[in-house]
Amino acid sequence: MDKNSPFLNKVIWITGASSGIGEALSYEFSKRGAFLILSSRSESKLLEVKKNLPLNKDKAKVLPLDLEQLNELVKKVEKALSFFGKIDFFISNAGVAVKDFALNTPLEIDVKLMNINYFSSILISKALLPHFIKRNAGHIVVTSSLSGKYGVPKIASYAASKHALHGFYETLRSEIVNYNIFLSIIIPGIIKTEITAHALTGSGNKFGKIDKTFQTAYPVDKAATKIADAVMKRKESAFIGGSEGVTLFLNRLSPWLLRRFIRNHPLKKMRQLKRAIGLN
Ligand SMILES: NC(=O)c1ccc[n+]([C@@H]2O[C@H](COP(=O)([O-])OP(=O)(O)OC[C@H]3O[C@@H](n4cnc5c(N)ncnc54)[C@H](OP(=O)(O)O)[C@@H]3O)[C@@H](O)[C@H]2O)c1
């Protein structure tokens, strides 16, 4: 381990630590010497992650929580603070996707997605901010998505929740600038996790399958290393992923053109676009 790691003995609270990006981040920050608080709903999976941490595994704490239960979250923040007496980094990473047309998605699912992906995140951040302000230190890291920047079919409520994160945290950043509190918004591209299998359809059931594109997507451990590097550099925003990042550029350059590409078959069009500009 690097003795000069900026994460050495820092307390990092990660939500969504039981799988995918959050699990990979847990291993990455552990490698870099941090003390971890691991959260998600599944206590058994979190205990498994804790067992596999490369460093400080005996010090790591498991804090099961359901982000949909907004009324419980302030108590969870108090519990998280009680473990080490401080929190240095809050990684708001847990999230659920949707996989259905907006018209097939009842409002309950829209609300569920907003609660898990957006309201829980801002609620925990607000509860932590007095602690950060008192210590004149703290860093909030938010996992957004390309869907926080533009929309593609069948993920309307997911995209809405991710857009909301940008609105809230970009504003918050401007309010906390004098308190030595940092805020990083991470924009993963397509990362190889089981997010599509865990995604909800309009019926409320899980989609249950890993999309083809995700089976060969950007490796999650590599994504975690890049995210940790971006946090270390206190990047305000960082795209993490493969050549799909070109869509961010296109969205700025010509949103009209991007919309034309993604209108019907976004992934097919994206592959066509990448071929056309020589990316594969
Ligand atoms: N993979 C990608 O390509 C990609 C792209 C862009 C953005 N992202 C974002 O990255 C983040 C992590 O996604 P992932 O790809 O790692 O997906 P994942 O493997 O499905 O992980 C999602 C995590 O969120 C937790 N979670 C879900 N519902 C929860 C709830 N109600 N309360 C507490 N925890 C909950 C899950 O744990 P439990 O089931 O144990 O609760 C799991 O640990 C998400 O915010 C996602 O939107 C991913």
The ligand as an SDF file (V2000), in Angstrom:
LIG
                    3D

 48 52  0  0  0  0  0  0  0  0999 V2000
  -23.0830   -0.1880  -14.6250 N   0  0  0  0  0  0  0  0  0  0  0  0
  -23.1940    0.8790  -15.3920 C   0  0  0  0  0  0  0  0  0  0  0  0
  -22.9460    0.8270  -16.6050 O   0  0  0  0  0  0  0  0  0  0  0  0
  -23.6030    2.2040  -14.8110 C   0  0  0  0  0  0  0  0  0  0  0  0
  -23.6480    3.2880  -15.6940 C   0  0  0  0  0  0  0  0  0  0  0  0
  -24.0100    4.5310  -15.1940 C   0  0  0  0  0  0  0  0  0  0  0  0
  -24.3170    4.6920  -13.8680 C   0  0  0  0  0  0  0  0  0  0  0  0
  -24.2800    3.6120  -13.0230 N   0  0  0  0  0  0  0  0  0  0  0  0
  -24.6250    3.8560  -11.6220 C   0  0  0  0  0  0  0  0  0  0  0  0
  -23.6890    3.2270  -10.7820 O   0  0  0  0  0  0  0  0  0  0  0  0
  -24.2990    2.9130   -9.5430 C   0  0  0  0  0  0  0  0  0  0  0  0
  -23.9860    1.4640   -9.1960 C   0  0  0  0  0  0  0  0  0  0  0  0
  -24.5860    0.6310  -10.1930 O   0  0  0  0  0  0  0  0  0  0  0  0
  -23.9860   -0.7840  -10.5920 P   0  0  0  0  0  0  0  0  0  0  0  0
  -23.7740   -0.7930  -12.0420 O   0  0  0  0  0  0  0  0  0  0  0  0
  -22.8970   -1.1540   -9.6820 O   0  0  0  0  0  0  0  0  0  0  0  0
  -25.2960   -1.6890  -10.3400 O   0  0  0  0  0  0  0  0  0  0  0  0
  -25.6020   -2.8820   -9.3230 P   0  0  0  0  0  0  0  0  0  0  0  0
  -24.5650   -3.9230   -9.4090 O   0  0  0  0  0  0  0  0  0  0  0  0
  -27.0130   -3.2520   -9.5760 O   0  0  0  0  0  0  0  0  0  0  0  0
  -25.4670   -2.1870   -7.8930 O   0  0  0  0  0  0  0  0  0  0  0  0
  -26.4780   -1.4290   -7.3260 C   0  0  0  0  0  0  0  0  0  0  0  0
  -26.2160   -1.3090   -5.8350 C   0  0  0  0  0  0  0  0  0  0  0  0
  -27.2330   -0.4910   -5.2450 O   0  0  0  0  0  0  0  0  0  0  0  0
  -27.7740   -1.1640   -4.1020 C   0  0  0  0  0  0  0  0  0  0  0  0
  -29.1710   -0.8220   -3.9180 N   0  0  0  0  0  0  0  0  0  0  0  0
  -30.1940   -0.9710   -4.8070 C   0  0  0  0  0  0  0  0  0  0  0  0
  -31.3500   -0.6110   -4.2400 N   0  0  0  0  0  0  0  0  0  0  0  0
  -31.0810   -0.2190   -2.9840 C   0  0  0  0  0  0  0  0  0  0  0  0
  -31.8600    0.2580   -1.9000 C   0  0  0  0  0  0  0  0  0  0  0  0
  -33.1980    0.3880   -1.9880 N   0  0  0  0  0  0  0  0  0  0  0  0
  -31.2480    0.5590   -0.7410 N   0  0  0  0  0  0  0  0  0  0  0  0
  -29.9070    0.4120   -0.6120 C   0  0  0  0  0  0  0  0  0  0  0  0
  -29.1170   -0.0270   -1.5910 N   0  0  0  0  0  0  0  0  0  0  0  0
  -29.6900   -0.3470   -2.7600 C   0  0  0  0  0  0  0  0  0  0  0  0
  -27.6120   -2.6550   -4.4120 C   0  0  0  0  0  0  0  0  0  0  0  0
  -27.5330   -3.4290   -3.2350 O   0  0  0  0  0  0  0  0  0  0  0  0
  -28.7110   -4.2740   -2.5700 P   0  0  0  0  0  0  0  0  0  0  0  0
  -29.4350   -4.9790   -3.6520 O   0  0  0  0  0  0  0  0  0  0  0  0
  -27.9710   -5.1850   -1.6100 O   0  0  0  0  0  0  0  0  0  0  0  0
  -29.5480   -3.2940   -1.8420 O   0  0  0  0  0  0  0  0  0  0  0  0
  -26.2500   -2.6530   -5.1100 C   0  0  0  0  0  0  0  0  0  0  0  0
  -25.2270   -2.7000   -4.1440 O   0  0  0  0  0  0  0  0  0  0  0  0
  -25.7820    3.2270   -9.7060 C   0  0  0  0  0  0  0  0  0  0  0  0
  -26.0760    4.4850   -9.1570 O   0  0  0  0  0  0  0  0  0  0  0  0
  -25.9590    3.2620  -11.2100 C   0  0  0  0  0  0  0  0  0  0  0  0
  -27.0380    4.1000  -11.5820 O   0  0  0  0  0  0  0  0  0  0  0  0
  -23.9350    2.3780  -13.4670 C   0  0  0  0  0  0  0  0  0  0  0  0
  1  2  1  0
  2  3  2  0
  2  4  1  0
  4  5  1  0
  4 48  2  0
  5  6  2  0
  6  7  1  0
  7  8  2  0
  8  9  1  0
  8 48  1  0
  9 10  1  0
  9 46  1  0
 10 11  1  0
 11 12  1  0
 11 44  1  0
 12 13  1  0
 13 14  1  0
 14 15  2  0
 14 16  1  0
 14 17  1  0
 17 18  1  0
 18 19  2  0
 18 20  1  0
 18 21  1  0
 21 22  1  0
 22 23  1  0
 23 24  1  0
 23 42  1  0
 24 25  1  0
 25 26  1  0
 25 36  1  0
 26 27  1  0
 26 35  1  0
 27 28  2  0
 28 29  1  0
 29 30  1  0
 29 35  2  0
 30 31  1  0
 30 32  2  0
 32 33  1  0
 33 34  2  0
 34 35  1  0
 36 37  1  0
 36 42  1  0
 37 38  1  0
 38 39  2  0
 38 40  1  0
 38 41  1  0
 42 43  1  0
 44 45  1  0
 44 46  1  0
 46 47  1  0
M  CHG  2   8   1  16  -1
M  END
$$$$
